[in-house]
Amino acid sequence: MKKFFYMSVLVLMAALTLTSCGSDDDKKDEPSMSKKVSYEATVTIAQDMLDICDVTITYKDSDAKTVTEAVTSTTWNKKVDVKKLPAIVGVKCNFKMKNGIQLTKEKYDLVASVNHSVIIDGAKKGYDQPFFFTGSYGVQAEKVAEMVSKRTGKIYGYTISANGAVNETENIEF
């Protein structure tokens, strides 16, 4: 009988030793953010573009939700804190000719650019990208609609891996 009692106690202690709390397993599913990561973007648009086009910018917010904002000034800025890695960050710029717009000038300045960076623990990774550029010569009025339709919807962004490696990409989805 003593043998049975000691054996039962040993089995019970072994079972208690091997049991763990459920909350330990839950933490394995959530990657920890050991780095402070954010994305900053500044889009600069020529006044001619705003005069003849409806301009919107789409991006992912801090909760990775897609947001679209109308642009009404020549400069648009956004800073987004990244809460979870891996992540995709960037901007999608849309230009649509305004309904009934009359092009009254001979040439139009169609210049737009994005200066965007991923910042990891204070270090910037990124650069300026002109995505609509006509130089100092301007675009003839009859070519404006064609140029606008070719450049709209372009996406500029980065993928950030779980370990913080940053790669430029133009093929991200919003």
Secondary structure by P-SEA (a helix, b strand, c coil): caaaaaaaaaaaaaaaaacccaaaaaaaaccccccccbbbbbbbbcaaaaaccbbbbbbbccccbbbbbbbcccbbbbbbbbcccccccbbbbbbbcccccccccccccbbbbbbbbbbcccccccccccccccccccccccaaaaaaaacccccccccccccbbbbbbccccc
